[in-house]
Amino acid sequence: MPDVVLDISEFLRNPMRTGIQRVVRELVRHWPAAGQLRLARFVPGQGLQLVSDRVRPLVLETDDRARGATVEGLAALIAVECQQPGESPRAGVPILVPELCFTAARWEWYEALRRSDPDAFAMIVFDFIPWLHRHVYSVGEAPPAEIACYFELVAKAKRLAFISAATRDEAMTRIGRAPGPAGPVFPLGADALGLERQTFDDGRNAFVVIGSVCRNKCHDLIFAAFERLWREGFTGELVFVGRDADRDLAGLLETARTYPRFRHLVHPADDVLRDALRRARATIAVSRVEGYGLGPVESLHAGIPTIVSSSTPSLRRLPPLAQIRIDRPDTDAVAAAVRAMSATATARRLWAEARRLKLPTWRDFAASVAAWIAPAPRAFAWRRLFDRLRARPG
């Protein structure tokens, strides 16, 4: 398999354990030919630079210093290893960008590269929420001009892959991509947690919400639903797992912490998250807008049912098993779903349904991406020849 350069600049700056950062980590972990994957970061004024091989065990948290480190501590360790100047990638080696961020200089560099060689890099596109659905974010989180740099590049880039058909459809219909091949869809893996298959126990009473605490993921209305239920005598627990990403919800979290049946795990290591899920009766993932929805499929892979928005892209290809789907998230709907999941007969049925689902793995995802970005040399040569012949007049 040919070499590939993986630009993970944003991950190296902010190596969280959820969301897109989880995708990056699992892509590195499961790449079919690990020795042929070179990690890189964008350096303003210098362009793309390869990083030290010592960074990889920090990314994968196999280095003893990284195990159990906070996100800030892990970022500091990575920054030390990136202090020495790196070398530029070798010409002709394909570059893959598997993340989203809003750094104008980075995307301007890629736009210049696109103009000189459209085949030089490829991108994995996650969603268009910051561009098409700005209303779900706090005002001022990302300057519009910097958002525009990224999405304008997506509109022009030649080689794109998507994590869901919904995102690909938006790229073709709302982002303004030129007519032509839309790019493949590679569903994300559901097995990253390494959690053993769970079994139902009526004593499990925690409802776990995984993801950054923000209005888009409806943490406000989920908490309002549990406040109502607790006033009615409900004894179930509510657990938020993820950083506080919305300053407008700071007051909500302060109030929530006064309730004895509420917990907030801000940046949990995977073993802490696994422990939380071992007590879960169900997970909750009722985003207003979602680019994929990794939490629900990870929950289902572990055998744990989920309360979920019916529009979640990761579930569109699955039958509605082990799920209580909510068409329009609001406090009443969440409270009703939690009541239903609290009934022993309903919970037992949904837990049994979870065992019937077959979900994609991260090994599947990495293998598919690797085959797409760096096909066998003979196949790649034939594709380039075909493109040149197709472009000839007549």
Phi and psi in degrees as a GROMACS rama.xvg file:
@    title "Ramachandran Plot"
@    xaxis  label "Phi"
@    yaxis  label "Psi"
@TYPE xy
-65.3663  159.564  PRO-2
-65.2836  153.745  ASP-3
-139.493  139.637  VAL-4
-101.729  127.496  VAL-5
-107.953  112.069  LEU-6
-85.4876  105.87  ASP-7
-121.866  45.4523  ILE-8
-55.9847  -47.1509  SER-9
-67.8627  -40.1944  GLU-10
-59.3984  -44.6058  PHE-11
-64.2687  -28.8077  LEU-12
-80.0503  -33.2491  ARG-13
-142.374  76.7078  ASN-14
-81.1398  62.7033  PRO-15
-64.8792  171.273  MET-16
-110.487  12.1482  ARG-17
-130.41  172.019  THR-18
63.7665  -141.285  GLY-19
-62.5739  -34.4883  ILE-20
-61.966  -35.0005  GLN-21
-64.4242  -39.4842  ARG-22
-60.956  -46.4758  VAL-23
-59.5991  -47.1196  VAL-24
-60.846  -43.22  ARG-25
-72.3068  -30.5327  GLU-26
-64.2656  -44.0627  LEU-27
-64.8462  -43.644  VAL-28
-62.5437  -38.1464  ARG-29
-108.127  9.91118  HIS-30
-57.1979  131.657  TRP-31
-58.6374  -34.6157  PRO-32
-125.338  84.5378  ALA-33
-56.9279  -36.5181  ALA-34
-69.0071  -14.3157  GLY-35
-104.848  11.3356  GLN-36
-107.441  114.857  LEU-37
-103.958  127.987  ARG-38
-86.7247  144.874  LEU-39
-146.564  164.394  ALA-40
-140.677  154.529  ARG-41
-87.5297  129.868  PHE-42
-116.582  116.519  VAL-43
-53.6071  133.753  PRO-44
85.8673  -14.3373  GLY-45
-121.569  -21.5429  GLN-46
88.6225  -153.825  GLY-47
-79.0936  131.764  LEU-48
-129.74  133.938  GLN-49
-68.4329  146.948  LEU-50
-105.421  165.094  VAL-51
-60.7582  147.87  SER-52
-61.8496  -17.9711  ASP-53
-71.6385  -11.7478  ARG-54
-75.6409  -33.6415  VAL-55
-56.4931  -49.6031  ARG-56
-64.2855  -22.0224  PRO-57
-73.9323  -41.9422  LEU-58
-58.5937  -43.6068  VAL-59
-85.3858  -6.22334  LEU-60
58.22  35.2437  GLU-61
-94.1774  -15.1851  THR-62
-71.6556  134.517  ASP-63
-56.1262  -32.2572  ASP-64
-68.5423  -24.9189  ARG-65
-87.8592  -25.7508  ALA-66
-63.6752  121.63  ARG-67
78.7883  1.02972  GLY-68
-70.8562  149.613  ALA-69
-68.0774  165.288  THR-70
-60.6568  -42.0184  VAL-71
-64.2469  -40.8291  GLU-72
-65.7071  -39.6607  GLY-73
-65.9081  -41.2608  LEU-74
-61.1288  -38.1537  ALA-75
-66.1032  -41.0109  ALA-76
-61.6353  -43.4353  LEU-77
-64.8975  -40.9656  ILE-78
-60.5379  -38.2556  ALA-79
-61.8749  -43.8505  VAL-80
-70.7721  -17.8814  GLU-81
-97.6771  5.55012  CYS-82
-67.1824  -37.9644  GLN-83
-71.8236  138.768  GLN-84
-58.3342  137.055  PRO-85
-98.495  171.095  GLY-86
-96.0946  157.835  GLU-87
-75.2801  149.387  SER-88
-60.3805  149.583  PRO-89
-66.2795  138.238  ARG-90
-58.1737  138.218  ALA-91
92.1559  -12.2185  GLY-92
-80.8061  125.057  VAL-93
-64.2931  142.673  PRO-94
-108.558  134.024  ILE-95
-118.595  129.912  LEU-96
-109.371  105.059  VAL-97
-102.432  31.8963  PRO-98
-150.749  168.506  GLU-99
-120.634  138.791  LEU-100
-160.241  171.779  CYS-101
-121.609  72.0218  PHE-102
-120.561  104.863  THR-103
-57.8068  -42.3495  ALA-104
-60.46  -36.7347  ALA-105
-64.2879  -46.5047  ARG-106
-74.9618  -27.2013  TRP-107
-66.9285  -35.9006  GLU-108
-64.0225  -43.2454  TRP-109
-68.4598  -32.9701  TYR-110
-64.525  -40.2333  GLU-111
-64.3208  -39.7087  ALA-112
-65.0865  -39.0326  LEU-113
-61.2295  -40.54  ARG-114
-66.0234  -32.8609  ARG-115
-85.2256  -33.2044  SER-116
-155.1  93.3949  ASP-117
-59.8893  -22.0178  PRO-118
-88.7501  -1.10571  ASP-119
-70.2909  -26.6394  ALA-120
-143.33  161.182  PHE-121
-135.738  159.292  ALA-122
-132.097  143.775  MET-123
-98.8016  123.055  ILE-124
-101.502  127.067  VAL-125
-94.8182  -52.9565  PHE-126
-167.337  172.574  ASP-127
-119.051  24.2902  PHE-128
-58.4832  -46.6528  ILE-129
-64.4538  -19.9838  PRO-130
-96.7277  -45.1543  TRP-131
-94.5188  -18.3438  LEU-132
-134.472  51.7674  HIS-133
-60.0747  -22.8997  ARG-134
-64.996  -18.7216  HIS-135
-86.3849  -2.3466  VAL-136
-109.017  159.381  TYR-137
-66.3184  145.256  SER-138
-63.167  134.722  VAL-139
87.521  9.14817  GLY-140
-68.5633  -35.6337  GLU-141
-143.856  128.54  ALA-142
-60.4456  133.935  PRO-143
-52.855  -37.5291  PRO-144
-63.187  -38.1739  ALA-145
-74.2821  -33.957  GLU-146
-61.3515  -43.8266  ILE-147
-61.1169  -37.2296  ALA-148
-57.477  -44.0817  CYS-149
-66.9642  -49.8847  TYR-150
-73.1846  -25.8849  PHE-151
-68.0471  -36.3285  GLU-152
-65.7566  -43.3101  LEU-153
-58.6752  -38.2412  VAL-154
-65.7945  -24.6264  ALA-155
-105.68  -26.2787  LYS-156
-58.713  144.356  ALA-157
-79.5846  -39.976  LYS-158
-113.446  106.225  ARG-159
-126.974  144.087  LEU-160
-124.751  157.354  ALA-161
-128.746  155.597  PHE-162
-93.7737  -8.83936  ILE-163
-153.634  153.913  SER-164
-64.4853  -31.2044  ALA-165
-63.129  -43.1622  ALA-166
-66.9349  -40.8869  THR-167
-62.2622  -40.2874  ARG-168
-62.8156  -40.8345  ASP-169
-66.257  -35.6951  GLU-170
-60.9807  -40.0844  ALA-171
-80.2232  -29.6265  MET-172
-104.657  -23.2268  THR-173
-125.425  -17.215  ARG-174
-94.7284  -15.248  ILE-175
89.4301  26.7923  GLY-176
-64.9642  144.625  ARG-177
-66.3735  153.371  ALA-178
-57.2827  144.458  PRO-179
148.699  -172.427  GLY-180
-56.2865  133.615  PRO-181
-83.0622  -22.637  ALA-182
101.235  154.065  GLY-183
-77.8084  162.05  PRO-184
-112.115  126.113  VAL-185
-119.844  102.7  PHE-186
-61.2463  140.75  PRO-187
-72.8515  156.038  LEU-188
-73.9668  154.179  GLY-189
-112.689  6.59993  ALA-190
-112.648  20.2879  ASP-191
-71.9819  -25.8368  ALA-192
-68.2953  -22.3051  LEU-193
63.5389  28.3157  GLY-194
-90.9067  129.897  LEU-195
-60.4085  153.918  GLU-196
-59.6012  124.373  ARG-197
-85.1395  154.52  GLN-198
-122.521  152.849  THR-199
-74.1934  137.649  PHE-200
-142.913  125.559  ASP-201
-64.5099  -13.2548  ASP-202
-78.6613  -12.0961  GLY-203
-70.3641  121.734  ARG-204
-132.869  13.8803  ASN-205
-95.6943  141.386  ALA-206
-115.144  117.477  PHE-207
-107.066  129.354  VAL-208
-113.421  112.013  VAL-209
-102.87  128.118  ILE-210
137.937  157.258  GLY-211
-53.869  136.536  SER-212
-74.7293  110.732  VAL-213
-158.105  165.821  CYS-214
-64.4939  -35.0918  ARG-215
-60.4132  -35.1339  ASN-216
-90.8223  12.0887  LYS-217
62.0401  29.8637  CYS-218
-60.9098  -30.2552  HIS-219
-65.9201  -47.3638  ASP-220
-77.1033  -27.0451  LEU-221
-64.1306  -46.4057  ILE-222
-63.9496  -39.9549  PHE-223
-60.2278  -38.4451  ALA-224
-64.0654  -42.4265  ALA-225
-70.7364  -35.1104  PHE-226
-56.041  -45.5379  GLU-227
-62.5159  -45.1043  ARG-228
-64.6345  -41.3588  LEU-229
-62.7691  -37.5007  TRP-230
-63.981  -26.7166  ARG-231
-83.4018  -3.76579  GLU-232
101.817  7.554  GLY-233
-63.9745  137.131  PHE-234
-107.8  4.52746  THR-235
-71.4623  156.64  GLY-236
-99.3689  153.06  GLU-237
-119.622  126.773  LEU-238
-124.992  118.463  VAL-239
-93.1529  132.008  PHE-240
-123.605  106.278  VAL-241
149.868  160.944  GLY-242
-70.8049  158.353  ARG-243
-79.6407  104.835  ASP-244
-106.64  7.24735  ALA-245
-139.692  106.022  ASP-246
-61.0827  -24.1585  ARG-247
-68.908  -14.2849  ASP-248
-102.87  9.49086  LEU-249
-60.4046  -41.8731  ALA-250
-64.4228  -37.3436  GLY-251
-61.0506  -44.8284  LEU-252
-65.7668  -37.1516  LEU-253
-60.8661  -43.5947  GLU-254
-66.2938  -43.489  THR-255
-60.0709  -37.1869  ALA-256
-67.7519  -12.5056  ARG-257
-81.311  -8.97629  THR-258
-93.1233  129.596  TYR-259
-68.0037  -19.266  PRO-260
-98.1899  17.9776  ARG-261
-116.88  139.154  PHE-262
-134.644  147.265  ARG-263
-128.559  112.849  HIS-264
-99.2651  107.415  LEU-265
-75.5156  -57.2286  VAL-266
-132.006  66.8391  HIS-267
-73.0014  141.83  PRO-268
-66.4726  162.191  ALA-269
-59.6265  -34.0948  ASP-270
-68.7133  -31.945  ASP-271
-69.565  -41.1605  VAL-272
-63.6811  -41.9719  LEU-273
-60.8354  -40.7333  ARG-274
-62.0876  -39.5385  ASP-275
-63.6822  -40.6228  ALA-276
-73.1657  -24.0293  LEU-277
-68.5237  -13.5459  ARG-278
-105.172  -0.671656  ARG-279
-79.5221  135.769  ALA-280
-85.0648  -34.4678  ARG-281
-161.831  162.735  ALA-282
-104.517  162.446  THR-283
-127.003  129.915  ILE-284
-146.408  84.8459  ALA-285
-118.952  61.6939  VAL-286
-65.233  149.092  SER-287
-70.5048  -42.6859  ARG-288
-136.254  137.758  VAL-289
-139.207  134.591  GLU-290
-79.1149  -33.3587  GLY-291
-144.905  -70.2137  TYR-292
102.638  68.5568  GLY-293
-74.4947  -37.8116  LEU-294
-54.1967  -47.9507  GLY-295
-60.6059  -41.8508  PRO-296
-74.3567  -31.1661  VAL-297
-64.8575  -38.8127  GLU-298
-62.7136  -47.3375  SER-299
-64.5629  -37.3104  LEU-300
-61.151  -33.3388  HIS-301
-82.8044  -0.560802  ALA-302
89.0324  10.2598  GLY-303
-101.08  123.689  ILE-304
-62.6777  166.301  PRO-305
-140.072  146.469  THR-306
-99.9217  121.175  ILE-307
-146.697  152.281  VAL-308
-67.0173  135.998  SER-309
-67.3146  -17.8332  SER-310
-88.9369  3.59949  SER-311
-61.2416  119.04  THR-312
-58.507  -36.9445  PRO-313
-65.0999  -18.3735  SER-314
-101.759  -5.12518  LEU-315
-64.9948  -30.1534  ARG-316
-87.3146  -0.628101  ARG-317
-107.855  151.229  LEU-318
-68.9038  156.745  PRO-319
-78.3433  50.8162  PRO-320
-92.3853  144.365  LEU-321
60.4038  25.6779  ALA-322
-134.66  142.795  GLN-323
-108.48  108.456  ILE-324
-92.5072  135.3  ARG-325
-112.953  121.483  ILE-326
-70.683  -41.8796  ASP-327
-134.653  102.179  ARG-328
-59.5585  126.372  PRO-329
-154.266  173.878  ASP-330
-60.9042  -42.8412  THR-331
-61.2646  -44.5585  ASP-332
-65.9083  -41.2374  ALA-333
-65.5482  -44.3302  VAL-334
-61.0219  -41.2092  ALA-335
-65.1924  -39.8613  ALA-336
-66.64  -40.2675  ALA-337
-65.4557  -41.3141  VAL-338
-59.5906  -44.6215  ARG-339
-62.1953  -43.5534  ALA-340
-68.4724  -22.6676  MET-341
-76.7554  -18.5555  SER-342
-72.271  129.156  ALA-343
-57.7474  -45.9239  THR-344
-62.7085  -43.3499  ALA-345
-65.5199  -46.3718  THR-346
-61.1872  -43.5725  ALA-347
-61.7528  -40.7581  ARG-348
-64.8064  -44.7715  ARG-349
-67.9051  -37.4643  LEU-350
-63.2934  -38.7762  TRP-351
-65.8603  -37.0285  ALA-352
-63.8673  -34.6915  GLU-353
-59.5789  -30.5021  ALA-354
-69.9349  -15.259  ARG-355
-92.1136  -6.37313  ARG-356
-86.4539  140.349  LEU-357
-113.374  122.479  LYS-358
-121.845  151.289  LEU-359
-67.9565  155.536  PRO-360
-109.648  165.343  THR-361
-69.2545  -28.2078  TRP-362
-64.0976  -40.7062  ARG-363
-60.32  -46.1238  ASP-364
-62.0392  -50.0482  PHE-365
-63.4105  -40.3436  ALA-366
-63.9563  -40.1742  ALA-367
-66.4787  -43.9543  SER-368
-65.2023  -42.4828  VAL-369
-62.4001  -42.5844  ALA-370
-65.7132  -30.8475  ALA-371
-78.0441  -46.2812  TRP-372
-74.3825  -33.6956  ILE-373
-135.265  73.523  ALA-374
-64.6334  165.83  PRO-375
-52.794  141.555  ALA-376
-50.276  -42.4  PRO-377
-64.1608  -44.9015  ARG-378
-64.1725  -38.5674  ALA-379
-65.1106  -41.4051  PHE-380
-63.606  -42.9355  ALA-381
-63.7472  -36.1282  TRP-382
-65.5378  -42.709  ARG-383
-63.7715  -40.8135  ARG-384
-63.6519  -42.0353  LEU-385
-62.5746  -41.3503  PHE-386
-62.5893  -40.2673  ASP-387
-67.3873  -42.2176  ARG-388
-65.5265  -37.2643  LEU-389
-67.8505  -28.9261  ARG-390
-80.2835  -11.2511  ALA-391
-69.7256  139.817  ARG-392
-60.2634  142.657  PRO-393
